[in-house]
C-alpha cells in the first residue's frame, strides 16, 4: 500500500511539472502575441505617416516660384534662369 501511495505521489509530481511547463509556455505565448500586436500597431502608424508625407505638398514637383527672364547686357530678354540646385 505504501508503494502505491509513493507511485501516486510521483505521478502527481510529474503532472505538476507538466502543468507548470504548460503554464510557462502559455505566458510566453501571450507575451509574444502582445509584442507582435504592438509591432503591428507601430507599423500601421508608420504606414500612415509615410502616406501622409507622400500625399503632402512638401514633395510636390511643380515649382512654386515663377520663372524670371534673364536680361543680357543689351537689355534683351534671352531666356529663363533655371535654379539648378537640388
N, C-alpha and C positions, 0 to 999 in steps of 0.2 A: 504494500500500500504506500509506503514511503517512496518507493521507486516511481510509482505512478504520479505522485504529487510532485516529485522532482522533475519528471519528464514534462508535466503540465507547466511547471514554472519556467522551464527552458523554452517551451513553445511560446509561452506568453512573452518572454524576453525577446524572442525572435520577431514576433508580431509587433511588439512595441518598437523595436529598432526599425522595422519596415515602415511603420506608421510615421515615425519621426523623419525618416528619409523622404517619404511621400510629402509630408508637410513642408519640409525644407525645399523640395523641388517645386511645390506649388507656390511658395513665397518667391522663389527665384523667377518662376514664370510670370508671376504678377508684376514683379519689378521690371522685368524685361518688357512686358506689354506696356507698362506705364512709360518707360523710356521711349519706346517706339512711337507711342501716341504723342509724346512731347516733340520728338523729332519731326513727325509728320505735320504737326501744327506749325512748327517753326518753318518748315519748308513751304507750307501754304502761305505763311506771312511773307516769306522771301519772294515767292512767285508773284504775289500781289504787288510788292514793292517794285519788282522788275517790270511788271506790266505797266505800272503807273509811270515809271521813268520812260519806258519806250513810247508811251502814248502822250507824253507831255511835250510842250513846245520847246523844251530845252535842247532837244536833239533835232530840231527842225532843220532841214537842209535849205530852206528858202532864205535868201539874205534879208536882213532886217534894215539895212542901210541902202538908200537909193544910190545907183552908180552916178558918179560925177565925171563930166567930160574933162579931159586933160587939155590944157591950153599950151600951145607951143610958144616959142619966142616971138613969133609974128602975130600972136593974138588969135590964132585959129584953133578951133576945137579939133583935136586929132584922134580922139578915141576916148576910151573909158579906162580909168585907172582901176585895176583889179587888185583886191587885197589877196596876196598870196600866202599870208601867214596862216598856219593851221592852228 
